[in-house]
Amino acid sequence: MNNQKISYYRARLEETFPEQTRLLRAARSDEEQIEIYGKIVAEARNDLRVKIAAINHQMRTTNVESLLSSVGNHHDRQAVSTAFDAMKYFAELEDTSETAVVALNPDLLATLVAAEGSAIEVQVQKLLDGVERLSKMTGNDAIQTALQIVGFSSVAIGAVAGAVTFYQLMTLSGAFTVTCTVAGVVAATVAVVVAIAAFIVLSVLIPIIYFMQKPSVCVVFLINELNGGPDLKGNKVDFSQEYNVHGKPAVITSSIPGAYISPVGTYAYGGFFLTTKKDNALVGTQYGFSLTCEYNSTGKTSPTKKVTFAFGVACPLAFGSNNCYCGFEITAEQAANSTASEDKLSYKATNADGLNLAINCNSGSGSVAYYIATISLPGASIG
């Protein structure tokens, strides 16, 4: 990230989060900034949990009329009314501080998957920019929040909002994306959606732009393109383990739901993983994380086959070049170690079921390395 972009994000964060950034600016050492960062993230996590507890209670006690009143008379009340059943259906889904997923429309998905070289950094930064703008939303206007989400080619923030949005797209013939996104925001509440955006922004951007010493950061955006199936509950990817050869993990996404594969294209979820160098370390970060999926080719929840896979990333600063690795049926430690031995900016793997893994890095140099990673099954469709 260049100095101009860092200054831009710093100014935006200081406007949106004045108290948190004041503490970071007042810090007298990198160690103090790191300690403050930990407290800021913990507070954001707790704020999100409080809001999730409130929405879980609301899901059990709300009714259609209260949903309708939250968007007013000028919106598609029939679509929001239909969302009530979806909201109850997906009530067992919980957003947590570690499942801050972003749902992508087909155009943005295609752009992210196709990105190579410097375009990877550009696209990840655009995504973060859109989330940052969302984190500035105030009030309880579901329509304005939805418009902000759609404005950066997302269709939902968070698992609950995404599930309801996808349900709407699947069940309402001819429905507009904004209408479906509004329904998702209403179901998850503006407060939770904005809190998730704030958690992503604070967790990911602070290590990049505020730490005093030269950072070493790997930012991975992992997209699950596997078919979510006829009930949108299939092929969920779950975080399993992580391993640092050097450095320490900062952000994980514990669960990334399956995609909605529609006639107009695939709507898929993605989640962030981030690792940084250890405090005062001269060497950078080298990291692996593994995931599991109860896989079914059509996205059905039974029968399934357990699939395990892992990604490795490294930003070693002066001790080598940025690199990455991925593979099936390997551990997080194996993936982390293989980044150095393979030393590649792009890596792909395929298993016996035809599942594809891919990971691409923006550049072999630089103290912030950006990665776009995917798991996919080419040609999949809803069964």
N, C-alpha and C positions, 0 to 999 in steps of 0.2 A: 504494500500500500504506500503510495507516494505521499510526500509531505502535504501537498494540497488536499488530498483526500482525508488524511489524518486531521488536518485543521478543520475541514468541513464537519467530520463526525464529532470532533471535540466540541465545536460550537453548538451542534445540534444536541448533543448529550447534556451539555451544560445548561441549555435552555429547558430541556425536558426533565432533567434530574438535577436540579441546582444543588440540593443538599449533599447528595452522594458525590458529585463531582467536586464540590468545594472541599470536602474531606480529602479527596485524592490530590487536589492541587496543593493542599496545605502539608501534605506528607513530606518528611525530610529525608527519606531514604526509600530505596526500592523495597526493602523488607517491610517498611511501614505501609507502603502502598499495597503490597500483597496482602497484608493483614486486613487492611480496610476493604479491599476487594472481596475477601472471604466473607466479611460481615455484610457487605452490600448484597451479595448473591444470596446469603442465608436469609436476609430480610425479604428479598424478592420472592424466594421460595416459600417463606412463611405466608406472605401476602397472598400468593397464589393458592396455597392450601386453604386459607380462610375463605377465599372466594369460591373455591371448589366445594367446600363443605356447605356453603350457602346454596349453591346451585343444586347440589345433590338433594338438599332438603326441599328446594323448590320443585324439583322433578317429582317428588312424592306427593306434593300438596297442591300444585298449580291446577288450573283448568283452562279450557279453550278460551274463555272470555278474557282472562288475564293476559294470555298470549296475544290475542287480537288487539287489546287496548295498548299493548306495548309498542305497536307499530302505527297505530292511528288508522283513520278512515281512508287515507289517500293511497294505501298500498294494497296489494293483492291478498285480501283477507282469506280467500279460499286456500291459497297456497300455504299461508301460515297456519290455518286450521288443520290442514293435512299434516303439517309438521308436528302437530301434537302427538299423533300416533308414533311417529318416528322418534320423537323425544323420549317417550315412554319405552319404546323398543330398545333404544340405545342407552337407557338410564344406567346400565351396569358399567358402561365405559367411564373411566375416570382420567381426566387430565391431571398429571402431577408435574412437579418441577422438572422431571426428567423425560417427559413425553411431550415436549413442546414442538409438535409436528406442524409442518406447513403443507397444505394441499395445493397442488399446482394444476393450472388448466393445461389442455393439450399443447398449446403453442409454447408456453414457458417450459413445459416438460421436454419438448423436442429441442428447444434451444439449449437447455442445460445439458442434455444428453449428448448433443453434437459439439459442445464447446471443447476447444483444444487450446493449449498454450495460454497466451495472455487473456483470451476470451473467458477462460475459467474464472480468473480473478475478477474480471469485469462483471460476469453474470452473478457470481456469489455476492459481490458488493452491491449490485442492483437489488438482489433479493433482501440483503440486510438493510438496505436503504428503505425499501418498502415496509419492512417490519418496523424499522425505527420510526417511520412516519405514523404507523398504526399505534405505536406505543405512546404517541402524543395525544391520542384521542381523549376527550373528556366528555362528561355527560353520559346519557343513556340512549343515544339515538342509534338504533339498530341499522337504519337505512344508510346513514352517513358512514358508519363503521364498515358496512358491507361494501359501499362504494370505494372506500379506502383500500379494502382487501382486493377487490376486483381491479383496482387501478394499477397494482403491480403484478397482475396476471396470476394471483392466487385465487382460490375460491373458498378458503377457510383457513383458520388458525386454530389448532387444537383438535384432538381426536373426536370429541363430541360434536363440535361444530361441523367438522368434516363429514362425519357419519350422517348427520341430518341433511347436509347439503347434497351429498351423493345420493341419499335416499330420495330426495326431492327430484334430482335430475333423472333418476331411474324411473320414478313412478308418475311424474307429471308430464304428460305428452306436450311438447312444445314450450315447456317452461323456460324462462330466461334465466341466465346464470345469476344475475343480480337478485332476482326473486328467490332463488334457491339459497344463495349466500345469506340473504337477510334471514331466512328461516333458520339457518345454522347459527347465526349470531344470536337470534332470539332464544334458541334452545340452550345455547351455552352461556348466554348473557354477555353483554358488552364488557362488563367488568372482568370476566374470566378471559375473554379473548384479548383484551388490552393487557391484562396481567401476564399472559403468556408471551405476548410481544415484548413487554418490558423485560421479562426474564431472559429471553433470547438476546436482546440488545445488550443488557448489562453483563451477561455472562460471556458473550463472544467478543464484544468490542473493547471492553476495558483492558484486557491483557494486550491488545494490539496497539492501542493509542495512548495509554497512560503510564505504563511501567517505565521507569527512568532509564534503566540499563537496556542495552540492545535486546529486543525480545527474540525468542525463538518459539514460534507458534505454528501449529498445524490446524487448519480449519477444514473439516470434512463435512460435506453435505451429502448424505446417503439417501438415495431415492429407491423406494420399493415399487417396482413396476409389476409385481406379480398380481394376478387377478384376485380381487376381493370376493368374487363369486356372487351368486344370486341373492345372498343375504348380507353381503358386504362385510362378512366376518371371517373370510378365509384368508390364508397365506399371510398372516400377521408375522412380522419379523421381530424377534425379541432379543435384546442385548443379553449376552451371556457372561463374558469375562473380558478383562483388559489386562495389559501387561506393558510396563515401561522398561525398556532397556536403559534409557536416559529420560529424565523429565518426569512430569506428573500430569495425570488427566485433570481437566477442568470442567468439561461439559460432556454428558452423554445423553442419548435419547433412548429410553428404556424399551420403547415399543413403537414400531412403525406399521400401521395397518396396511392391508392390501388395497389395490387400486380399483377404481370403477372404470371398466372398459366399455365405452359407449360407442354408438355408431359414428360419432363425430371425432372420436379419439379417446386417449387414455387420460383420466384424471388420477394423479398419483400423489401419495404422501412422501415427504422427505423430512429428515431430521438431522440435527447438528451433532457432531462430535468434535471436541477440541482438546488439544494437549499442549502444554507449555514446558519450557525448561524449568528445572528446579531453581529455587532461590539462589542467586549469586553463582550459579554454575557457569563454567566456561564452555562446556559442551552443550549442544542444543537438546532436542527431544527426538526420541525414537520410540514409536508406540504401536501397539497392536490391539485390536478389539475383535471379539468373536460374537456371532449371533446364531440363532436357531430359527427354524421355520417348520411348522407342521404343514407340509406341502401337499397340495392337490392341484393337478394341472388345470382344473376348471374352477378352482377357488372354493370348492365345497369343504365343509368342515369335517367330513368323514366320507371315505377312509383317507387317511393321510400318511405321509412318510416323513420322518424327522430328517431334516437337512441341516447340517452345520457348516458354517463358513466364516472366514475372517478376512480383515483388511489390516494392512500395516502401512504406516506413514513415518517419514523422518524429515526433520529440518535441523541438520547437524551444525549449522553455522560454518565456522572455519575448518571443521573437521571432515568435510565432504560435501556432496551435493544433495539437494532435496530428492526424495525418491518415494516409491510406493510399491505395494505388493497386495495380491489377493489370492485366495484359494479355498477350495472345499475340503471339509473333513480335516482341518488343521486347527491348532490352538492359537490363542491370541499371542502367546510367546513365540510360536513358530512364525507367525505373520510378521511380528515385530523384527525378529532376527533376519528374516528373509529380505526385508527392505534394503539392508546393507549389502547382502551377498548378491542380490539381483541388480540393485542400483539402476532402476528404470523410472522414467517419468510417467509411463503408462503401463498398465498391466491388465490382462484378461485371463479368465479361467472359465471352463465349461465342465459340467458334470455329466454323468451317464443319463440323467433325465432331461438333458438339453438346457438346463438352467445356466444362465450366463452371469458372471461377475465382471465388472469393469471398474477401474479407478484411474483417474488422470490428474496430474499435477500441473499447475500453471507455469512453473519455472524451476530449473535446477538450482537457481541461486535466490537469495533474498531471505530475510529473517522471518517473514510470514509466508507460509506455503498454503495455497488453496487447492482443495481437491473436490472433484465431483465423482461420486461412486454410485453404482447401480447394481441391482439384482433384477434380472428380467427373464422372461421366457418368450422369445420372439414368436409372433403369430397367435398368442393366446387370445381367447374370447370367452365370454360368459357362457357357461353350460347350464 
